[in-house]
Amino acid sequence: MSLLVETIYIKAQKIRNLSFHQARFRKSRKALFDVKADILLKEVLAPTLPKDDVMYKCRVLYDEKIREITYKPYFYPVINSLAIMTADDIEYPYKWVERPELDEVFRQKGNADEIIIIRKGWVTDAYYYNLVFEKNGEFFTPHIPLLKGTQRASLIRKKKIIPMRMSEEDIFDFERVHLINAMTELGKMVVHIDQIF
C-alpha cells in the first residue's frame, strides 16, 4: 500500500493552513488505520522548520506513523492551458503518494499543461489542483472534488469561494479558472477559459 502525504507550504517558519492539514491527517489515519493516538504536526515540524525566508514545499509521508519529512524550495510551474478529460470511475478520497488512476488520465492530456477531470458529468479537480472558476468577480469551486484540499477548505471557510455543482457545459460560462492547492493560493495560477480544450 502507498504512503499518504501532506504537502505543506512553509515560509519564514510559518505553516500555512496547519489546522486543515492536521484535520485531514487525523481523519485519514483514523479511517484507514483506525489509529486513535493523535500526532500533532506542529510539534513534529517545529524542530525541523527551515529558518530562512525561502518558500518551501514540505512533504510529510505517513501511514500509522510519520515515515519521512522533507523540505524542498518551491517554484510555481507555468500552466497556460487545460484539457478536459472524462474519468467516470476515478476515486481519490485520500491523498496518496502513488495515484495510478490519476497518472493514467494525466498521460492522455496531449499538449495541454494540466487537465480538468469530469466524473459522471460533473467537474471535479485538476491533476495537482482544486479548481476555482471566476465570473464577474465571484469565485466558485466544484461541489464534489476528487480530493478536498486544504487551501480549498480554508477559502470556503473564509467565504471567498462558493461550492456549486458544475457540469462540463458550465465551464464555458465562466471567464477564468484558478488552480489552487496547498502551495498555490487564489490568483497565483490563472487560465483564461478560451485556453481550455
C-alpha positions as CSV (number, residue, x, y, z in Angstrom):
1,M,0.0,0.0,0.0
2,S,1.2,3.5,-0.8
3,L,2.0,6.0,1.9
4,L,-0.2,9.1,2.4
5,V,1.2,12.6,2.0
6,E,0.5,16.0,3.4
7,T,2.1,18.7,1.2
8,I,2.5,21.8,3.3
9,Y,3.5,25.4,2.4
10,I,6.2,26.8,4.7
11,K,7.9,30.2,4.6
12,A,9.8,32.1,7.3
13,Q,8.9,29.3,9.8
14,K,5.2,29.9,9.2
15,I,3.0,26.9,8.3
16,R,0.0,27.8,6.1
17,N,-3.4,26.2,6.8
18,L,-2.0,24.0,9.5
19,S,-5.4,23.3,11.1
20,F,-6.7,21.9,7.8
21,H,-3.6,19.7,7.3
22,Q,-4.0,18.4,10.8
23,A,-7.7,17.6,10.3
24,R,-7.0,15.7,7.1
25,F,-4.0,13.9,8.6
26,R,-6.0,12.9,11.6
27,K,-9.1,11.8,9.6
28,S,-7.0,9.7,7.1
29,R,-5.1,7.9,9.9
30,K,-8.4,7.2,11.7
31,A,-10.3,6.0,8.7
32,L,-7.6,3.9,7.1
33,F,-5.7,2.5,10.1
34,D,-8.1,3.0,13.0
35,V,-5.3,5.0,14.8
36,K,-6.6,6.6,18.0
37,A,-3.3,8.2,19.2
38,D,-3.0,11.7,17.7
39,I,0.2,13.2,16.3
40,L,0.4,17.0,16.3
41,L,2.0,18.1,13.1
42,K,3.0,21.5,14.7
43,E,5.1,19.7,17.3
44,V,6.7,17.3,14.8
45,L,7.6,20.0,12.3
46,A,8.7,22.7,14.7
47,P,12.3,21.4,15.3
48,T,13.0,20.9,11.6
49,L,11.5,24.1,10.0
50,P,13.9,25.9,7.7
51,K,14.9,29.2,9.2
52,D,15.3,31.3,6.0
53,D,12.7,33.2,4.1
54,V,12.5,30.8,1.1
55,M,9.2,29.3,0.2
56,Y,9.3,25.5,0.9
57,K,7.2,22.6,-0.1
58,C,7.2,20.3,3.0
59,R,6.1,16.7,2.4
60,V,5.1,14.6,5.3
61,L,4.8,10.9,4.3
62,Y,2.8,8.7,6.7
63,D,0.6,5.7,7.4
64,E,0.0,4.8,11.0
65,K,3.2,6.8,11.8
66,I,5.1,9.6,10.1
67,R,7.7,7.9,8.0
68,E,9.5,10.9,6.4
69,I,9.6,14.7,6.4
70,T,11.3,16.6,3.6
71,Y,11.7,20.2,2.6
72,K,12.3,21.5,-0.9
73,P,12.3,25.1,-2.2
74,Y,9.2,25.6,-4.3
75,F,8.8,27.3,-7.7
76,Y,5.5,27.7,-9.4
77,P,5.1,25.8,-12.7
78,V,3.9,27.6,-15.8
79,I,0.3,26.5,-16.7
80,N,-1.3,28.1,-19.7
81,S,-3.8,25.5,-21.0
82,L,-6.1,22.8,-19.7
83,A,-7.5,19.7,-21.3
84,I,-11.0,18.4,-20.4
85,M,-10.7,14.7,-19.6
86,T,-13.5,12.3,-18.6
87,A,-12.8,9.6,-16.0
88,D,-16.2,8.3,-14.7
89,D,-14.7,5.7,-12.4
90,I,-11.9,7.6,-10.8
91,E,-11.7,7.9,-7.0
92,Y,-9.2,9.8,-4.9
93,P,-10.6,10.5,-1.4
94,Y,-7.3,10.2,0.4
95,K,-4.0,12.0,-0.5
96,W,-1.8,9.0,-1.5
97,V,1.7,9.4,-2.8
98,E,1.0,6.8,-5.5
99,R,-2.1,7.6,-7.6
100,P,-2.0,5.4,-10.8
101,E,-5.6,6.2,-11.9
102,L,-4.9,9.9,-11.9
103,D,-1.5,9.4,-13.6
104,E,-3.2,7.5,-16.4
105,V,-5.7,10.3,-17.1
106,F,-2.9,12.9,-17.0
107,R,-0.9,11.0,-19.5
108,Q,-3.7,11.4,-22.1
109,K,-3.7,15.2,-21.9
110,G,-1.9,15.8,-25.2
111,N,-0.2,19.2,-25.4
112,A,-2.1,20.8,-22.6
113,D,-0.3,21.8,-19.4
114,E,-2.9,20.5,-17.0
115,I,-6.3,18.8,-17.0
116,I,-9.9,19.2,-15.8
117,I,-11.3,15.9,-14.7
118,I,-15.0,15.3,-15.4
119,R,-16.6,12.5,-13.4
120,K,-20.1,11.3,-14.3
121,G,-20.8,14.6,-16.0
122,W,-19.5,16.8,-13.1
123,V,-16.4,18.9,-12.9
124,T,-14.1,17.7,-10.1
125,D,-10.4,18.7,-10.0
126,A,-7.2,19.1,-12.0
127,Y,-4.4,16.6,-11.6
128,Y,-2.4,18.6,-9.0
129,Y,-5.0,21.2,-8.1
130,N,-8.5,22.0,-6.9
131,L,-10.4,24.3,-9.3
132,V,-11.9,27.7,-8.7
133,F,-14.0,29.3,-11.5
134,E,-14.4,33.1,-11.7
135,K,-17.2,35.2,-13.2
136,N,-17.9,38.9,-12.5
137,G,-15.6,38.9,-9.6
138,E,-17.2,35.9,-7.9
139,F,-15.5,32.6,-7.3
140,F,-17.0,29.1,-7.4
141,T,-15.5,25.7,-6.8
142,P,-16.9,22.3,-7.8
143,H,-19.2,20.9,-5.1
144,I,-17.7,17.4,-5.1
145,P,-13.9,17.4,-5.8
146,L,-11.9,14.3,-6.0
147,L,-9.8,15.5,-3.0
148,K,-10.9,18.1,-0.5
149,G,-7.7,20.3,-0.5
150,T,-6.6,22.4,2.5
151,Q,-6.4,25.6,0.5
152,R,-9.9,25.0,-0.8
153,A,-11.2,24.3,2.7
154,S,-9.7,27.5,4.0
155,L,-11.2,29.6,1.2
156,I,-14.6,28.1,1.7
157,R,-14.5,28.8,5.4
158,K,-13.5,32.4,4.7
159,K,-16.4,32.6,2.2
160,K,-14.1,33.6,-0.6
161,I,-15.2,30.8,-2.8
162,I,-18.6,29.1,-3.1
163,P,-19.1,25.4,-3.8
164,M,-21.5,24.6,-6.6
165,R,-22.5,21.7,-8.8
166,M,-20.8,22.3,-12.1
167,S,-21.3,20.4,-15.3
168,E,-18.8,20.2,-18.2
169,E,-21.1,22.6,-20.2
170,D,-21.0,25.1,-17.3
171,I,-17.2,25.6,-17.6
172,F,-17.6,27.9,-20.6
173,D,-20.0,30.2,-18.7
174,F,-17.0,31.4,-16.7
175,E,-14.2,33.8,-17.5
176,R,-11.2,32.3,-15.9
177,V,-10.2,29.2,-13.8
178,H,-7.8,29.4,-10.9
179,L,-5.7,26.4,-9.9
180,I,-5.2,26.1,-6.2
181,N,-3.5,23.7,-3.8
182,A,-1.5,23.8,-0.6
183,M,1.3,25.7,-2.4
184,T,-0.8,27.8,-4.7
185,E,-3.2,30.5,-3.4
186,L,-6.1,32.0,-5.3
187,G,-5.0,34.3,-8.1
188,K,-1.5,32.9,-8.4
189,M,-2.2,30.5,-11.3
190,V,-5.0,31.5,-13.6
191,V,-6.0,30.2,-17.0
192,H,-8.5,32.0,-19.3
193,I,-11.5,30.0,-20.4
194,D,-10.5,30.1,-24.0
195,Q,-7.4,28.1,-23.2
196,I,-9.5,25.1,-22.1
197,F,-9.9,22.4,-24.8
